[in-house]
Amino acid sequence: MSQQSHSGSPDQMAMYIRVKHCKTTYFLQCDPTETILKIKEKLHALIDQPVDDQRLILMETGRILDDSKTLADQKVENDAVVALTLRKDDNEFEDVNIVRPNDFYQSRDSDGGVNC
Amino acid sequence: MKKEDTVKLISAEGFEFVIDKKAAMVSQTIRNMLTSPGSFAETEHGEVTFPEISTVILEKICQYFYWSLQYASGKETEFHIEPELTLELMMAANYLHT
């Protein structure tokens, strides 16, 4: 199926990343030249968390991504998986919390205490 | 990107994938849901649940949607499919008219 009809420049489809938090994955379209701050602003539109309360971690390397740098600077590539962590009440950031389908089956019975 | 421009696809295990409507509409089935005048309840909430599609397969499908848009805009890359997913993925693709 090929549809050429969508508007905008081809650059719009330059890349996407998969931002994961708990049981949710956000697919975000982005450009390698965009800064992490821009990405966080996009996330802000989808979840109600302010930019300052978000932390993004590149799963491949475990590196915390820097707001002022671009995706390309930090080697975040097309289809990359990025973990989203949020600031907790005590002002610290939570640990990476990504539930995978298999974990889920196990943790449903034991109720592993993951606060999602 | 605004929240209204996205749609949430929910897998059999209750995992959620938030993707652009534009990407979701690569699937003719989802396109029909989102654009038909009778308006599905799903459309109103921007959520579609697929009780028959497992999380792994649904994620692969979402990746395919984006790959497909990239391909259409001239970026010719290969779409990698793990052999063990092939059958289940084909069945889902058939269902979604993708």
Backbone of each chain as ProteinMPNN parsed JSONL, in Angstrom:
{"seq_chain_A": "MSQQSHSGSPDQMAMYIRVKHCKTTYFLQCDPTETILKIKEKLHALIDQPVDDQRLILMETGRILDDSKTLADQKVENDAVVALTLRKDDNEFEDVNIVRPNDFYQSRDSDGGVNC", "coords_chain_A": {"N_chain_A": [[0.845, -1.184, 0.0], [0.761, 2.055, -0.999], [0.887, 5.38, -0.218], [1.179, 8.546, -1.286], [0.152, 10.807, -0.502], [0.276, 12.212, 1.895], [0.765, 15.295, 3.579], [3.344, 17.805, 3.834], [6.934, 17.947, 4.27], [9.268, 15.408, 3.182], [11.119, 15.122, 5.156], [9.85, 15.173, 7.533], [9.3, 12.624, 8.13], [11.635, 11.637, 8.982], [12.677, 10.195, 11.212], [11.715, 8.031, 13.967], [11.141, 7.597, 17.457], [10.863, 5.235, 20.167], [9.274, 5.746, 23.033], [9.238, 4.54, 26.229], [7.287, 3.715, 29.042], [6.265, 2.168, 31.909], [3.514, 0.293, 30.998], [3.145, 1.474, 28.62], [3.862, 2.607, 25.336], [5.13, 5.278, 23.566], [5.12, 6.355, 20.328], [7.157, 8.538, 18.743], [7.441, 10.936, 16.264], [10.286, 12.37, 14.901], [13.164, 14.507, 14.36], [16.599, 14.138, 13.562], [17.983, 16.44, 14.263], [16.638, 17.629, 16.288], [16.368, 18.793, 19.671], [16.64, 17.195, 22.908], [15.045, 18.484, 24.695], [12.989, 19.42, 23.049], [11.78, 17.001, 22.421], [10.837, 16.29, 24.906], [8.969, 18.261, 25.211], [7.139, 17.486, 23.307], [6.281, 15.147, 24.479], [5.095, 16.183, 26.706], [2.745, 17.162, 25.67], [1.318, 14.88, 25.392], [1.304, 13.435, 27.77], [0.61, 14.507, 31.092], [2.843, 15.514, 32.313], [5.17, 17.966, 33.326], [7.98, 19.301, 31.508], [10.295, 19.503, 33.087], [9.982, 17.491, 34.9], [10.497, 15.193, 33.618], [12.604, 12.53, 32.617], [14.796, 11.239, 30.248], [16.109, 8.235, 29.041], [18.441, 6.579, 27.125], [17.968, 3.372, 26.074], [19.718, 1.517, 24.983], [22.305, 2.213, 25.731], [22.049, 3.088, 28.294], [22.331, 5.67, 28.981], [21.665, 8.885, 30.334], [19.721, 11.275, 28.767], [20.605, 14.446, 27.506], [19.092, 17.559, 27.867], [19.805, 19.825, 26.303], [21.158, 18.902, 24.144], [21.137, 17.404, 20.823], [19.24, 14.749, 19.212], [20.836, 13.4, 17.36], [23.412, 14.104, 18.258], [23.591, 12.541, 20.502], [23.503, 10.038, 19.648], [20.988, 8.86, 19.214], [19.031, 6.845, 17.449], [16.952, 6.076, 14.543], [14.004, 4.317, 15.411], [14.891, 3.799, 17.942], [14.834, 2.779, 21.403], [13.669, 4.512, 24.129], [13.712, 5.194, 27.53], [11.279, 6.557, 29.669], [11.359, 8.332, 32.618], [9.869, 9.548, 35.617], [9.604, 12.357, 37.837], [9.469, 11.8, 41.271], [7.441, 12.177, 44.286], [9.248, 12.823, 46.288], [11.056, 14.35, 44.991], [13.098, 13.035, 43.71], [14.103, 11.128, 40.803], [12.244, 8.413, 39.475], [13.153, 4.9, 39.1], [14.095, 3.269, 36.005], [11.282, 2.065, 34.462], [9.918, -0.24, 32.858], [7.517, -2.32, 31.654], [7.476, -5.561, 30.444], [5.822, -7.854, 28.198], [6.156, -10.545, 29.137], [7.119, -10.302, 31.751], [4.927, -9.238, 32.818], [2.963, -11.217, 33.02], [4.041, -12.765, 35.032], [4.257, -10.944, 37.116], [1.715, -10.26, 37.65], [0.434, -12.036, 39.301], [2.05, -12.098, 41.576], [2.121, -9.478, 42.136], [4.208, -7.392, 41.915], [4.654, -4.864, 43.027], [5.193, -2.681, 41.436], [4.793, 0.64, 40.73], [2.693, 1.647, 38.561]], "CA_chain_A": [[0.0, 0.0, 0.0], [1.601, 3.249, -0.986], [0.154, 6.632, -0.311], [2.108, 9.668, -1.331], [-0.698, 11.987, -0.358], [0.401, 12.985, 3.117], [1.351, 16.6, 3.346], [4.58, 18.092, 4.552], [8.149, 17.527, 3.593], [9.671, 14.049, 3.528], [11.926, 15.183, 6.362], [8.992, 14.929, 8.681], [9.332, 11.198, 8.435], [13.048, 11.285, 9.087], [12.862, 9.102, 12.157], [10.827, 7.999, 15.116], [11.697, 6.867, 18.6], [9.849, 4.595, 21.004], [9.449, 6.144, 24.422], [8.505, 3.544, 27.016], [7.075, 3.936, 30.466], [5.308, 1.161, 32.379], [2.964, -0.552, 29.938], [2.813, 2.312, 27.468], [4.916, 3.02, 24.408], [4.78, 6.403, 22.708], [5.909, 6.48, 19.105], [7.284, 9.961, 18.453], [8.151, 11.308, 15.05], [11.223, 13.442, 15.213], [14.239, 14.758, 13.423], [17.874, 14.003, 14.277], [18.488, 17.738, 14.72], [15.846, 18.119, 17.408], [16.967, 18.605, 20.992], [15.874, 16.369, 23.835], [14.013, 19.359, 25.255], [11.865, 19.381, 22.104], [11.138, 15.698, 22.576], [10.098, 16.344, 26.165], [7.79, 19.103, 24.978], [6.161, 16.644, 22.598], [5.715, 14.217, 25.473], [4.232, 16.976, 27.586], [1.433, 17.272, 25.023], [0.629, 13.586, 25.462], [1.106, 13.103, 29.177], [0.522, 15.831, 31.688], [4.03, 15.817, 33.105], [6.006, 19.063, 32.828], [9.275, 18.951, 30.939], [11.294, 19.372, 34.153], [9.757, 16.264, 35.665], [10.751, 14.04, 32.76], [13.992, 12.18, 32.317], [14.831, 10.254, 29.164], [17.317, 7.408, 29.074], [18.597, 5.715, 25.947], [18.056, 2.021, 26.642], [20.855, 0.773, 24.44], [23.527, 2.546, 26.457], [21.722, 3.438, 29.67], [22.748, 7.057, 29.171], [20.62, 9.891, 30.537], [19.84, 12.199, 27.644], [20.807, 15.831, 27.888], [18.088, 18.456, 27.278], [20.281, 20.831, 25.347], [21.769, 18.259, 22.982], [20.196, 16.861, 19.846], [19.173, 13.292, 19.116], [22.007, 12.943, 16.623], [24.568, 14.27, 19.157], [23.661, 11.508, 21.533], [23.382, 8.759, 18.951], [19.652, 8.272, 19.289], [18.733, 6.578, 16.048], [15.607, 5.658, 14.167], [13.467, 3.118, 16.064], [15.54, 3.613, 19.246], [13.956, 2.7, 22.563], [14.076, 5.469, 25.148], [12.873, 5.042, 28.722], [10.834, 7.786, 30.32], [11.132, 8.228, 34.056], [9.217, 10.768, 36.105], [10.023, 12.802, 39.165], [8.544, 11.344, 42.308], [7.07, 13.19, 45.272], [10.411, 13.255, 47.067], [11.923, 15.121, 44.104], [14.024, 12.158, 42.988], [13.495, 10.451, 39.668], [12.026, 6.979, 39.653], [14.009, 4.051, 38.282], [13.507, 2.875, 34.729], [10.161, 1.192, 34.753], [9.294, -0.695, 31.618], [6.968, -3.651, 31.822], [7.427, -6.321, 29.199], [4.693, -8.784, 28.255], [6.426, -11.74, 29.93], [7.174, -9.884, 33.153], [3.579, -8.904, 33.228], [2.256, -12.427, 33.449], [4.573, -13.189, 36.318], [4.057, -9.963, 38.182], [0.301, -10.035, 37.917], [0.066, -12.841, 40.462], [2.816, -11.716, 42.76], [1.945, -8.038, 42.315], [5.561, -6.957, 42.242], [4.733, -3.563, 43.653], [5.596, -1.625, 40.516], [3.707, 1.623, 40.714], [2.403, 2.161, 37.233]], "C_chain_A": [[0.887, 1.242, 0.0], [0.743, 4.488, -1.155], [1.134, 7.784, -0.234], [1.392, 10.946, -0.893], [-0.429, 12.802, 0.897], [1.238, 14.246, 2.914], [2.658, 16.753, 4.112], [5.776, 17.529, 3.831], [8.504, 16.101, 4.009], [10.467, 14.014, 4.827], [11.121, 14.888, 7.615], [9.045, 13.468, 9.103], [10.76, 10.718, 8.645], [13.278, 10.12, 10.039], [11.757, 9.105, 13.205], [11.565, 7.302, 16.242], [10.545, 6.258, 19.392], [10.13, 4.935, 22.462], [8.587, 5.239, 25.294], [8.447, 3.912, 28.489], [5.978, 2.98, 30.917], [4.814, 0.306, 31.209], [2.675, 0.237, 28.664], [4.044, 2.636, 26.635], [4.392, 4.177, 23.57], [5.698, 6.393, 21.5], [5.967, 7.975, 18.774], [8.052, 10.164, 17.152], [9.088, 12.448, 15.385], [12.291, 13.546, 14.147], [15.556, 14.678, 14.19], [18.395, 15.321, 14.853], [17.696, 18.309, 15.896], [16.56, 17.87, 18.739], [16.059, 17.736, 21.847], [14.747, 17.194, 24.467], [12.768, 19.367, 24.363], [11.062, 18.094, 22.258], [10.276, 15.705, 23.846], [8.856, 17.216, 26.03], [6.71, 18.316, 24.244], [5.48, 15.688, 23.577], [4.747, 14.943, 26.405], [2.821, 17.103, 27.007], [0.622, 15.981, 25.18], [0.348, 13.149, 26.897], [1.131, 14.441, 29.892], [1.75, 16.251, 32.485], [4.842, 16.96, 32.504], [7.386, 18.564, 32.417], [10.32, 18.677, 32.032], [11.156, 18.083, 34.954], [9.982, 15.009, 34.833], [12.26, 13.79, 32.648], [13.956, 11.086, 31.261], [16.174, 9.535, 29.169], [17.348, 6.518, 27.844], [18.862, 4.298, 26.424], [19.304, 1.27, 26.204], [22.112, 0.98, 25.29], [23.282, 2.844, 27.933], [22.046, 4.888, 30.0], [21.546, 7.984, 29.365], [20.797, 10.972, 29.481], [19.766, 13.648, 28.117], [19.844, 16.746, 27.114], [18.606, 19.309, 26.128], [20.879, 20.204, 24.09], [20.722, 17.657, 22.052], [20.205, 15.327, 19.9], [20.438, 12.755, 18.455], [23.262, 13.011, 17.489], [24.742, 13.081, 20.084], [23.378, 10.118, 20.977], [22.049, 8.048, 19.192], [19.181, 8.092, 17.853], [17.28, 6.198, 15.819], [15.233, 4.367, 14.893], [14.101, 2.85, 17.442], [14.489, 3.54, 20.358], [14.518, 3.601, 23.658], [13.136, 5.303, 26.341], [12.514, 6.413, 29.267], [10.715, 7.511, 31.813], [10.629, 9.582, 34.543], [9.702, 11.092, 37.509], [8.979, 12.363, 40.195], [8.276, 12.475, 43.299], [8.273, 13.712, 46.055], [11.47, 13.943, 46.207], [12.993, 14.307, 43.37], [13.309, 11.588, 41.774], [13.327, 8.968, 39.977], [13.031, 6.197, 38.806], [13.308, 3.745, 36.966], [12.436, 1.825, 34.993], [9.439, 0.831, 33.456], [8.793, -2.11, 31.84], [6.974, -4.336, 30.464], [6.356, -7.392, 29.329], [4.944, -9.98, 29.172], [6.482, -11.438, 31.425], [5.763, -9.748, 33.697], [2.825, -10.124, 33.741], [2.716, -12.88, 34.824], [4.172, -12.225, 37.429], [2.582, -9.772, 38.523], [-0.138, -10.813, 39.163], [0.75, -12.331, 41.728], [2.639, -10.239, 43.091], [3.24, -7.395, 42.802], [5.717, -5.565, 42.811], [5.245, -2.461, 42.738], [4.461, -0.607, 40.472], [3.529, 2.249, 39.338], [1.016, 2.782, 37.218]], "O_chain_A": [[1.678, 1.44, 0.922], [-0.022, 4.617, -2.112], [1.828, 7.966, 0.767], [1.972, 12.031, -0.916], [-0.847, 13.957, 0.981], [2.243, 14.264, 2.204], [3.012, 15.912, 4.937], [5.647, 16.735, 2.9], [8.085, 15.64, 5.071], [10.488, 12.996, 5.519], [11.65, 14.415, 8.62], [8.86, 13.129, 10.272], [11.053, 9.531, 8.501], [13.99, 9.171, 9.71], [10.976, 10.05, 13.312], [12.49, 6.522, 16.015], [9.402, 6.707, 19.298], [11.107, 4.465, 23.045], [7.369, 5.173, 25.127], [9.428, 4.357, 29.086], [4.88, 2.988, 30.36], [5.61, -0.328, 30.516], [2.037, -0.271, 27.741], [5.123, 2.902, 27.166], [3.34, 4.071, 22.94], [6.92, 6.419, 21.642], [4.93, 8.601, 18.551], [9.151, 9.642, 16.965], [8.707, 13.388, 16.083], [12.319, 12.789, 13.177], [15.627, 15.104, 15.343], [19.16, 15.32, 15.817], [18.05, 19.358, 16.434], [17.26, 16.872, 18.908], [14.876, 17.563, 21.554], [13.657, 16.688, 24.736], [11.64, 19.328, 24.855], [9.831, 18.101, 22.23], [9.152, 15.202, 23.86], [7.825, 16.951, 26.649], [5.519, 18.461, 24.523], [4.272, 15.456, 23.51], [3.729, 14.396, 26.83], [1.835, 17.147, 27.742], [-0.607, 15.997, 25.108], [-0.699, 12.575, 27.197], [1.631, 15.421, 29.34], [1.707, 17.222, 33.24], [5.167, 16.937, 31.317], [7.881, 17.551, 32.911], [11.12, 17.748, 31.922], [12.103, 17.642, 35.605], [9.697, 13.898, 35.281], [13.065, 14.72, 32.594], [13.188, 10.129, 31.364], [17.231, 10.155, 29.287], [16.393, 5.795, 27.561], [19.858, 4.042, 27.099], [19.872, 0.486, 26.964], [22.876, 0.046, 25.533], [24.221, 2.848, 28.729], [22.034, 5.284, 31.165], [20.545, 7.881, 28.656], [21.887, 11.519, 29.318], [18.982, 14.008, 28.995], [19.787, 16.715, 25.884], [17.931, 19.489, 25.115], [21.085, 20.889, 23.088], [19.577, 17.432, 22.442], [21.055, 14.709, 20.541], [21.035, 11.785, 18.923], [24.084, 12.095, 17.467], [25.855, 12.668, 20.407], [23.067, 9.174, 21.703], [21.985, 6.829, 19.349], [18.962, 9.066, 17.132], [16.498, 6.025, 16.754], [16.037, 3.44, 14.982], [13.873, 1.795, 18.035], [13.419, 4.143, 20.273], [15.675, 3.476, 24.059], [11.915, 5.274, 26.181], [13.351, 7.314, 29.316], [10.045, 6.563, 32.223], [10.927, 10.621, 33.954], [10.144, 10.22, 38.257], [7.776, 12.537, 40.003], [8.81, 13.577, 43.169], [8.321, 14.881, 46.437], [12.619, 14.104, 46.62], [13.705, 14.834, 42.514], [12.08, 11.562, 41.713], [14.157, 8.356, 40.648], [13.675, 6.751, 37.915], [12.099, 3.932, 36.826], [12.678, 0.824, 35.667], [8.497, 1.498, 33.028], [9.572, -3.0, 32.18], [6.535, -3.768, 29.464], [6.015, -7.799, 30.44], [4.047, -10.391, 29.907], [5.973, -12.195, 32.25], [5.458, -10.086, 34.841], [2.141, -10.067, 34.763], [1.923, -13.312, 35.661], [3.8, -12.635, 38.528], [2.245, -9.194, 39.557], [-0.949, -10.343, 39.962], [0.133, -12.16, 42.779], [2.968, -9.799, 44.193], [3.343, -6.925, 43.935], [6.843, -5.133, 43.054], [5.686, -1.415, 43.216], [3.31, -0.956, 40.208], [4.151, 3.261, 39.012], [0.573, 3.279, 36.183]]}, "seq_chain_B": "MKKEDTVKLISAEGFEFVIDKKAAMVSQTIRNMLTSPGSFAETEHGEVTFPEISTVILEKICQYFYWSLQYASGKETEFHIEPELTLELMMAANYLHT", "coords_chain_B": {"N_chain_B": [[3.024, 17.807, 17.881], [-0.21, 16.905, 18.664], [-2.421, 15.698, 21.21], [-4.869, 14.956, 20.182], [-4.221, 14.163, 17.675], [-3.278, 11.69, 17.874], [-3.552, 8.125, 18.383], [-4.52, 5.498, 20.521], [-3.448, 2.264, 20.715], [-4.375, -0.828, 21.989], [-3.118, -3.79, 23.342], [-3.633, -7.422, 23.576], [-2.736, -8.102, 26.121], [-3.094, -5.786, 27.443], [-1.251, -3.751, 27.062], [-0.168, -0.515, 26.006], [0.016, 1.399, 23.027], [0.889, 4.422, 21.795], [0.315, 6.165, 18.996], [0.79, 8.175, 15.988], [-2.143, 9.292, 14.335], [-1.966, 9.356, 11.616], [-0.073, 7.423, 11.057], [-1.363, 5.16, 12.031], [-3.371, 4.944, 10.225], [-2.336, 3.66, 8.08], [-3.196, 1.158, 8.223], [-5.988, -0.236, 6.784], [-8.246, -1.12, 8.092], [-8.154, 0.219, 10.58], [-8.173, 2.787, 9.604], [-10.759, 2.903, 8.526], [-12.208, 2.712, 10.878], [-11.515, 5.107, 12.11], [-12.398, 7.031, 10.384], [-14.976, 6.603, 9.499], [-18.343, 7.711, 9.059], [-20.345, 6.923, 10.841], [-19.185, 6.848, 13.279], [-17.307, 5.132, 15.462], [-17.29, 3.989, 18.841], [-14.729, 3.745, 19.672], [-13.362, 5.665, 18.199], [-14.096, 8.082, 19.294], [-12.89, 8.1, 21.81], [-10.353, 7.805, 21.038], [-9.068, 5.401, 21.293], [-8.24, 2.069, 20.613], [-8.917, -1.266, 21.146], [-7.291, -4.346, 20.814], [-8.07, -7.379, 21.323], [-7.192, -9.747, 20.263], [-4.623, -9.481, 19.466], [-1.295, -9.895, 20.294], [1.085, -8.286, 22.527], [3.748, -8.144, 21.567], [3.421, -8.531, 18.83], [1.716, -6.406, 18.201], [3.351, -4.208, 18.696], [5.262, -4.598, 16.737], [3.687, -4.199, 14.534], [3.058, -1.493, 14.8], [5.598, -0.436, 14.447], [5.898, -1.174, 11.827], [3.967, 0.469, 10.593], [5.158, 3.014, 10.819], [7.505, 2.563, 9.473], [6.483, 2.122, 6.981], [5.449, 4.656, 6.294], [7.837, 6.042, 6.174], [9.057, 4.712, 4.102], [7.324, 5.344, 2.04], [7.901, 8.0, 1.815], [10.254, 7.981, 0.569], [12.468, 6.821, 1.762], [14.237, 4.137, 1.467], [14.425, 1.417, 3.143], [15.039, -1.809, 4.644], [12.517, -3.861, 6.111], [12.744, -5.511, 9.01], [11.82, -8.738, 10.009], [11.414, -10.966, 12.598], [11.822, -14.461, 12.283], [10.242, -16.118, 13.939], [8.038, -14.615, 14.434], [6.616, -14.38, 12.164], [4.234, -15.804, 11.232], [2.155, -15.157, 13.045], [2.198, -12.432, 12.748], [1.462, -12.107, 10.108], [-1.165, -12.961, 10.204], [-2.299, -10.999, 11.803], [-1.835, -8.807, 10.181], [-3.442, -9.386, 8.027], [-5.95, -9.186, 9.209], [-5.946, -6.51, 9.855], [-5.887, -5.329, 7.411], [-3.421, -4.491, 6.252]], "CA_chain_B": [[2.043, 16.718, 17.9], [-1.242, 17.081, 19.676], [-3.023, 14.46, 21.676], [-5.982, 14.608, 19.288], [-3.693, 13.587, 16.442], [-2.74, 10.365, 18.139], [-4.52, 7.099, 18.733], [-3.916, 4.529, 21.426], [-3.786, 0.877, 20.38], [-4.178, -1.632, 23.201], [-2.904, -5.206, 22.996], [-4.346, -8.451, 24.342], [-2.298, -8.077, 27.528], [-3.379, -4.476, 28.022], [-0.175, -2.796, 26.834], [-0.673, 0.578, 25.175], [0.901, 2.03, 22.056], [0.348, 5.707, 21.36], [0.946, 6.467, 17.705], [0.106, 9.176, 15.18], [-3.272, 8.789, 13.544], [-1.498, 9.2, 10.24], [0.599, 6.128, 10.986], [-2.363, 4.108, 12.253], [-4.225, 4.816, 9.048], [-1.717, 2.733, 7.126], [-4.123, 0.033, 8.278], [-7.291, 0.113, 6.231], [-9.246, -1.395, 9.131], [-8.135, 1.332, 11.538], [-8.617, 3.971, 8.854], [-12.224, 2.87, 8.482], [-12.716, 3.02, 12.225], [-11.277, 6.501, 12.481], [-12.964, 7.996, 9.45], [-16.342, 6.334, 9.062], [-19.254, 8.71, 9.599], [-21.13, 6.388, 11.951], [-18.32, 7.023, 14.451], [-17.142, 4.057, 16.433], [-16.991, 4.471, 20.188], [-13.274, 3.795, 19.723], [-12.856, 6.902, 17.619], [-14.352, 9.179, 20.221], [-11.895, 8.088, 22.871], [-9.007, 7.675, 20.475], [-8.49, 4.15, 21.781], [-8.735, 0.849, 19.979], [-8.389, -2.458, 21.811], [-7.205, -5.538, 19.971], [-7.934, -8.513, 22.242], [-6.603, -10.903, 19.58], [-3.249, -9.212, 19.046], [-0.39, -9.86, 21.44], [1.875, -7.051, 22.645], [4.918, -8.192, 20.687], [2.955, -8.361, 17.46], [1.172, -5.055, 18.033], [4.481, -3.278, 18.607], [5.846, -4.799, 15.412], [2.766, -3.577, 13.586], [3.252, -0.043, 14.898], [6.877, -0.158, 13.786], [5.647, -1.295, 10.388], [3.244, 1.67, 10.146], [6.12, 4.113, 10.662], [8.422, 2.174, 8.385], [5.724, 2.28, 5.745], [5.426, 6.08, 5.985], [9.194, 6.42, 5.775], [9.288, 4.121, 2.785], [6.531, 6.124, 1.089], [8.52, 9.307, 1.605], [11.477, 7.824, -0.206], [13.585, 6.237, 2.485], [14.052, 2.724, 1.183], [15.17, 0.507, 4.001], [14.34, -3.086, 4.788], [11.786, -4.06, 7.361], [13.181, -6.808, 9.518], [10.83, -9.507, 10.759], [11.961, -12.178, 13.196], [11.106, -15.61, 11.722], [9.237, -16.701, 14.837], [6.854, -13.757, 14.496], [6.037, -14.219, 10.842], [2.873, -16.297, 11.052], [1.223, -14.347, 13.836], [2.196, -11.097, 12.165], [0.679, -12.163, 8.875], [-2.582, -13.054, 10.554], [-2.701, -9.677, 12.266], [-1.824, -7.909, 9.024], [-4.629, -9.716, 7.256], [-7.072, -8.63, 9.958], [-5.878, -5.049, 9.831], [-5.753, -4.883, 6.016], [-2.193, -3.699, 6.21]], "C_chain_B": [[1.034, 16.945, 19.022], [-1.867, 15.744, 20.027], [-4.137, 13.99, 20.741], [-5.489, 13.947, 18.003], [-3.124, 12.199, 16.654], [-3.879, 9.392, 18.435], [-3.791, 6.069, 19.579], [-4.383, 3.126, 21.041], [-3.448, 0.009, 21.587], [-4.146, -3.111, 22.852], [-3.722, -6.127, 23.894], [-4.002, -8.382, 25.819], [-2.493, -6.714, 28.168], [-2.237, -3.479, 27.913], [-0.651, -1.752, 25.823], [0.405, 1.14, 24.253], [0.242, 3.293, 21.546], [1.069, 6.095, 20.077], [0.156, 7.56, 16.978], [-1.047, 8.533, 14.432], [-2.835, 8.489, 12.113], [-0.834, 7.833, 10.054], [-0.412, 4.992, 11.114], [-3.18, 3.872, 10.998], [-3.552, 4.108, 7.881], [-2.583, 1.469, 7.092], [-5.499, 0.474, 7.807], [-8.386, -0.091, 7.281], [-9.317, -0.236, 10.121], [-8.591, 2.615, 10.853], [-10.14, 4.037, 8.824], [-12.823, 3.236, 9.832], [-12.633, 4.504, 12.514], [-12.013, 7.479, 11.58], [-14.427, 7.737, 9.086], [-17.319, 7.263, 9.779], [-20.049, 8.203, 10.802], [-20.444, 6.559, 13.301], [-18.38, 5.876, 15.445], [-16.893, 4.682, 17.797], [-15.483, 4.649, 20.335], [-12.739, 5.151, 19.266], [-12.982, 8.052, 18.594], [-13.261, 9.248, 21.292], [-10.468, 8.036, 22.34], [-8.302, 6.427, 20.961], [-9.081, 2.982, 21.022], [-8.091, -0.348, 20.676], [-8.405, -3.634, 20.85], [-6.992, -6.763, 20.854], [-7.257, -9.717, 21.594], [-5.13, -10.695, 19.286], [-2.345, -9.074, 20.269], [0.49, -8.611, 21.387], [3.036, -7.016, 21.657], [4.515, -7.915, 19.237], [2.443, -6.935, 17.226], [2.295, -4.024, 17.921], [5.12, -3.364, 17.222], [4.986, -4.11, 14.349], [2.937, -2.059, 13.6], [4.564, 0.363, 14.223], [6.695, -0.219, 12.277], [4.941, -0.049, 9.842], [4.231, 2.804, 9.862], [7.118, 3.824, 9.546], [7.756, 2.457, 7.042], [5.657, 3.754, 5.323], [6.8, 6.558, 5.521], [9.486, 5.936, 4.36], [8.575, 4.946, 1.718], [7.17, 7.484, 0.83], [9.932, 9.17, 1.042], [12.658, 7.202, 0.501], [13.482, 4.714, 2.395], [14.958, 1.85, 2.031], [14.411, -0.817, 4.052], [13.608, -3.138, 6.109], [12.092, -5.465, 7.864], [12.079, -7.5, 10.325], [11.48, -10.784, 11.289], [11.144, -13.374, 12.721], [9.997, -16.149, 12.632], [7.974, -15.853, 14.939], [6.034, -13.812, 13.222], [4.57, -14.616, 10.749], [1.859, -15.407, 11.781], [1.078, -12.941, 13.255], [1.367, -11.059, 10.884], [-0.808, -12.218, 9.171], [-3.113, -11.7, 11.02], [-2.79, -8.703, 11.102], [-3.057, -8.131, 8.16], [-5.863, -9.079, 7.894], [-7.125, -7.109, 9.853], [-5.855, -4.468, 8.412], [-4.55, -3.979, 5.851], [-1.256, -4.248, 5.147]], "O_chain_B": [[1.403, 17.15, 20.178], [-1.843, 14.795, 19.244], [-4.327, 12.792, 20.534], [-6.248, 13.255, 17.324], [-2.559, 11.6, 15.739], [-5.012, 9.793, 18.7], [-2.605, 5.803, 19.381], [-5.581, 2.842, 21.045], [-2.353, 0.108, 22.14], [-5.026, -3.62, 22.159], [-4.398, -5.691, 24.826], [-4.866, -8.578, 26.674], [-2.1, -6.507, 29.316], [-2.248, -2.458, 28.601], [-1.424, -2.052, 24.914], [1.553, 1.328, 24.655], [-0.829, 3.247, 20.941], [2.278, 6.325, 20.073], [-0.997, 7.832, 17.312], [-0.955, 7.399, 13.96], [-3.267, 7.517, 11.494], [-1.012, 7.176, 9.029], [-0.333, 3.992, 10.4], [-3.627, 2.756, 10.732], [-4.143, 3.975, 6.809], [-2.686, 0.801, 6.063], [-6.095, 1.41, 8.339], [-9.34, 0.684, 7.345], [-10.403, 0.235, 10.46], [-9.303, 3.427, 11.443], [-10.734, 5.089, 9.064], [-13.81, 3.967, 9.917], [-13.551, 5.092, 13.086], [-12.233, 8.629, 11.961], [-15.052, 8.57, 8.43], [-17.147, 7.565, 10.96], [-20.388, 8.986, 11.689], [-21.079, 6.422, 14.347], [-19.364, 5.685, 16.16], [-16.346, 5.78, 17.892], [-15.011, 5.56, 21.016], [-11.809, 5.707, 19.849], [-12.087, 8.89, 18.707], [-12.775, 10.327, 21.63], [-9.504, 8.201, 23.088], [-7.073, 6.393, 21.035], [-10.292, 2.918, 20.812], [-6.867, -0.43, 20.782], [-9.397, -3.887, 20.166], [-5.85, -7.147, 21.109], [-6.795, -10.616, 22.297], [-4.446, -11.64, 18.893], [-2.59, -8.255, 21.155], [0.622, -7.968, 20.346], [3.28, -6.005, 20.998], [5.182, -7.168, 18.521], [2.706, -6.335, 16.184], [2.198, -3.078, 17.139], [5.471, -2.351, 16.616], [5.499, -3.52, 13.398], [2.96, -1.417, 12.549], [4.63, 1.373, 13.522], [7.267, 0.584, 11.539], [5.275, 0.432, 8.759], [4.162, 3.465, 8.825], [7.516, 4.709, 8.789], [8.378, 2.959, 6.106], [5.79, 4.069, 4.14], [6.914, 7.368, 4.601], [10.074, 6.644, 3.543], [9.12, 5.216, 0.648], [7.004, 8.057, -0.247], [10.707, 10.127, 1.041], [13.733, 7.065, -0.082], [12.739, 4.085, 3.149], [16.106, 1.584, 1.676], [13.286, -0.923, 3.564], [14.028, -2.535, 7.098], [11.747, -6.463, 7.233], [11.485, -6.898, 11.219], [12.026, -11.579, 10.524], [9.914, -13.329, 12.746], [8.948, -16.583, 12.156], [6.957, -16.308, 15.465], [4.894, -13.351, 13.19], [3.751, -13.849, 10.243], [0.857, -14.972, 11.213], [0.0, -12.348, 13.268], [0.66, -10.087, 10.618], [-1.613, -11.598, 8.475], [-4.228, -11.305, 10.679], [-3.7, -7.876, 11.038], [-3.64, -7.185, 7.631], [-6.709, -8.509, 7.205], [-8.197, -6.508, 9.773], [-5.807, -3.25, 8.241], [-4.656, -2.85, 5.373], [-0.162, -3.716, 4.954]]}, "name": "protein", "num_of_chains": 2, "seq": "MSQQSHSGSPDQMAMYIRVKHCKTTYFLQCDPTETILKIKEKLHALIDQPVDDQRLILMETGRILDDSKTLADQKVENDAVVALTLRKDDNEFEDVNIVRPNDFYQSRDSDGGVNCMKKEDTVKLISAEGFEFVIDKKAAMVSQTIRNMLTSPGSFAETEHGEVTFPEISTVILEKICQYFYWSLQYASGKETEFHIEPELTLELMMAANYLHT"}
